[in-house]
Amino acid sequence: MAKLLILGAGGHGKVVSEIAQLMKQWEEIAFLDDREDISEVLGISIAGKLADLPALRSEYEYAFVAIGSNTARLKWTEKLSHHGFKIPILIHPSSIVSAKSSIGEGTVIMAGAVINTDARIGRSCIINTASTIDHDCILHRGVHTSPGAYLGGTVKIGERTWICIGATIINNINIGCDSVIAAGAVVTKDVPSNVLVAGVPAVIKK
């Protein structure tokens, strides 16, 4: 069995590390983190700082980015590819993922999430606890759905967009890149790039 490095030992990294442990595919898991005041998290050792990544390639075959920022997560995932790491897909055993869906490398699917038929999830996405991604949805690179988000069928989400806790997007909606759908929002019409929408129904706030 191979070894796995997880970049980032914060709250998101804790969840990611537990999912990796539950998958039982790695003989050893270690974190990289830039904080000075920690040597381990949840019993998992800190192998070094993020800048130490290239030097650890000979020891670790797999690496995964557990950083909440969508932009930073994509940047570090590109660095993993550059240095020749294999980038896994992490899927919690309690999630439901259709065999007819596709999941990009570097994506994590958390407890209770549902990915339905013919959904396409891009690279380095976060599908958080109890999120539902219905049939024929397309999520591009770096999308983050927070706990309890619900995407109806045939929704398309642009790169690096964040769907916050409990937001609902009805069927056949297109959302641009780098936007934020606020917690509890109900999206009933298309959303452009680089905006924040909130409310029921959701409207552009800024």
LINZIGI-V899417 format. One line per field, one symbol per residue. ss: DSSP state (@ for helix, = for strand, . for the rest). psi: psi as a letter, one per 40 degrees, with the letter a starting at -180 (. if undefined). burial: + if it has 16 or more other ideal C-beta (glycine too) atoms within 10 Angstrom, else -. A space follows every 10 residues. Layout:
# LINZIGI-V899417
ss=???
psi=???
burial=???
This chain:
# LINZIGI-V899417
ss=.======... @@@@@@@@@@ @@@..===== ==.......= =..=====.@ @@.@@@.... .====....@ @@@@@@@@@@ @@...=...= =....==... .==....==. ...==....= =....==... .==....==. ...==....= =....==... .==....==. ...==....= =....==... =....===.= ..==..
psi=iiihhhhhfa dddddddddd dddfehdihi ihieideiei hfehiheaid eeddeedddh diihhghdhd dddddddddd ddeeihhihh hhdeihhhee ihhiieihhi heihhiheih haifihhihf ihhaieihha heihhiheih haifihhiie ihhiheihhi ifihhaifih hiheihheii haifihiiih ihihd.
burial=--+++++++- -+++++++++ -----+--++ +++------- +--+-+++-- --+--+---+ +++++++-++ --++-++-++ ----+-++++ ++--+-+--- +-++-+++++ ++++++-+++ ++++++++++ ++++++++++ ++++++++++ ++++++++++ ++++-++++- --+-+++-++ ++--+++--- +---++++-- -+----
